[in-house]
């Protein structure tokens, strides 16, 4: 692993530059990222379709009325928001390893994801999901620890430790996020606005493709929303995952001098090889 040779230039970037770079990364690594995206998204879409259909039917909101459509879209948005960290975890692992390895193996990606699965489920699904469902604390995970996925998956810290100085997931998260809470709040608001616009645009595009293929659309068919709208949401979630990874790198570069750390590690590796 060559720490001084990365496929992304290690430098500070504005949020607009990060969003542009995320689109470029999606294009360059489109094949592996799309496969890993589909690997998690397809099962999630099936489960969400079942959950949404069950809830809407049991609440007697079925039909093409405005309230049933609104309830379906709102429930899908909630489910996607809660599930996204777990579903897109393999994408994050791939991006982290592809920084230094040209083609990370499927076994390596799977091993890293499985190794972190316990913390992901506990912190990113259970705890984070509870905060989002509580409504008044819904913004907390996105502002206080937006890069927790990257910390869990890429840094490999333990959940807790009895040693005072030993890094844990909580200590590492606080050390990374505490110095930039104002900036993280601004980026979250901008990301939410962008995600809403992209979801609406993609949803309308998918709807137009469906209309061209089948000529007529039954607006009372809930699959129109549980599939088309959900597909748009998950596509945006995949793009946000790439942008979030790049934002995590940018925060480390700004606050921790990560580019200097990489150069020191690379030099240390060279010296070690010479000694051996």
N, C-alpha and C positions, 0 to 999 in steps of 0.2 A: 504494500500500500504506500503510494507516494503522496505525502501530505502537501507537498508544494506544487502538485500538478492536479488541478481541478478543472472540470468542464464548465464551471461558472467562475467568472472573474471575482475574486474576493475583494469587494470594496463596498463602501456605503452607497445606498441608493434611496431615492425618494419613493414614496408609496406608489406614485404613478409609474415609475420605472419598474417597480416590483410587479405590478399588474401586467405591464407589457412583457416583462421577462417571463412571467408565468405562462403567457400564451405561446411564447417561443419554446419554452421547455416542453409544453404539451405537444407542440409540433415535432420537435426533435425526438422525443421519447414517446411518441404517440402510441406505438404498438404495445410495448410492455405496460404502459400506464393504462391504456384502454382495457387490456386483458385483466390486470389487477383490479381495475374499477369494476368491470363486469362480474368478476369473481365474487365480490362482496355485494354488489348492488342487486343482481338478479334475485338471489334468495331474499334480500330485504324487501324488494318490490312485491314479491309473492306474499310474504308475511304481512306487509302493510295493506295489500289489497284485501286479504282475508280479515284483518283487524277492522279496517274501515268499513267493509261491507257488513260485518257483524254489528258494529256499533250503530251504523246508520239504520240498518233494518230493525234492531232492537229498540231504537228511539223513535221508530215510526216516522222517520223523515224521508223515506224513500220517495222517488219521483223526481220531476224536473224543476221543482220549486227552488226559489233562490236560497232558502234556508238550508235545504239538503245539500246543495252544491257548495255553499259557503262552509258548512260544517265539514264536508268531505275534504275540501282544500285545506282548511285550518288544521284538521286532524292529521292530514298527510304532512303538512309543514312541521307540525310538532314532532311526529315520529321521525322524520328525516333529520331534524335538528338533533334529536337525542341519539340516534343511531350512527350519525355521520362519523364521529371519531373512531368507532369500532370498525365500521364498514370500510373506511378509507385507510385503515392502519397499514395494510400491505403497500399501498402507494407511498406512504411516508417512509417506510423502511427502504423501498426501492430508491427513492430520491436521495436518502441519506447515504446509502451505499454506492450509488452511481456517481456521487461526487468524486470518489477516489478510485472506484473500480469501474472499468468500462462496461462490463456486462456482469452484474451480480447474478449469482445462480439462484434458481428457484428454491433450492434447499436452504440456502442462507437466508433468503427473505422469509420463508416459512418458519425457520427455526427462531429468528428474531421476533417474529410476530407472536408465535406460540409462547415464547419465553416471557413476553410482556403481557400476555392475555389476562392474567389475574388482576394486575393493576389497572389495565384498561377497563375491564368490566366493573371493578369496584369504584374507581375514581371517575371515569369518563361516562359510564352508563348509569350506575346507581346514584352516586353522589351528585354528579352533574345533572342527571335527569330529574332528581328530586328538587334541585334548585330551580331548574327551568319550569317544572310543574307548579312550583310555589308562586310563580308569576312575579311577585315583588322582588325576588332574588334572581330572576331569569338572566339579567345582564351580568351577574357576578362571574360565571365561568369565562365569559368572553373578554372580560376586562382584567380580572385578577390572575387568571392562568390560561391565556389563550393558546400558549405553546406547550401545554402539558403533554399532549400526544408526542411531540418531538422529544421532550425530556424523557418520557417513559420508554419510547421505542428506540431512540438513538443513543442516549447516554447511559442507559442500563443501571440506574441507581436502585438501591433497595428501598422498599416502602418505609422501613424504619430501622434504626440501629441504636444500640445502647451506648455506643461510643459517641461522646459529644462532638468531636470534630469530623466524624465520618459523614460524607454527603449522603443524603437520602432524597427521595423524590420531592418531599415537602420542602426541605431546606434548599434544594436546587431551584425549585419553582419560585420560592420567595426571593432568592438571590437574583434570579434572572428578571423577574417581572416587577419587583418593587421599585426599581429606579425609573420606570418608564410608564407609570399608570396613566398619566395624562395623555401621552401619545397613543397608548394602547386603546384608550377610550375613543379617541378620534378615529383610529383605524377601524375599530369595530363598527362605529356609526357609518363610515364610508363603505365598509364591506357589506353591511346590511342593505344599504341603499343600492349598491351595485348588484348584489345578489337578487334583489327584488326585480330590478329592471331586466337583468339577464333571464330570470325565470319566466317573466311575462313574455319576453321576446321569443325564447325557445319554445314555450308552450304554444304560442300563436303559430310558430313555424311548424311544429309537429301537427297542430290542428289543420293547417292548410294542406300539408302533405296527405293527411288522412282524407280530407275533403276531395282532393284531386284523385285519390285512389278509389274511393268508394262512392263518390258523387253526392251522396246524402249522409247526413250525420244525425243520429238520434241523441238529442241533448239530454234526454232523460236516462240514458245509459250511463251508469256510474263508472263503468270501465273507461269511459272517455276521460274521466278525471283521475281515477286511481292509476291509470297507465300513462296517459299523455302528460298530465301535469306532474305526476311523480317522476317520470323520466326527465322532464325539464329540471326539476328540483335536484335530482341526483347528478345530472351533468354539471350544474352550477356548483354543487358540493365538491365534485372532483376538481374543478378549476380552483375553487377556494382552497382546497387542500394543497395544491401546488403553490398558490400565492402565500398561504400561511407558512409553508416550509421555507420559502424564500424570505419572508418577514422574520422568521426565527433566526435565520442566518444573519440577516441585516442587524437584528438586535444584538446578537453576539459580537458582531464586528464593531458596532458602535460602543457598546458598554464594556466589552471584555477583551478587545484587541485580538479577536480570534485569528486574524491573518498572521499576527506575530506568533501566536501559539503554534499554528501550522508550520511556519518556517522553522521554529525551534525544534519541533518534532521531526521534521524532515532532516534537519542537520544532525539531530541525535541519531537517527536511523543510519545516516551515512557514516558517522563516526563508529557506530557499533559494527557495521559491516566491515569497515577497515580493520578494526581490532580483531574481529573473528577471523 
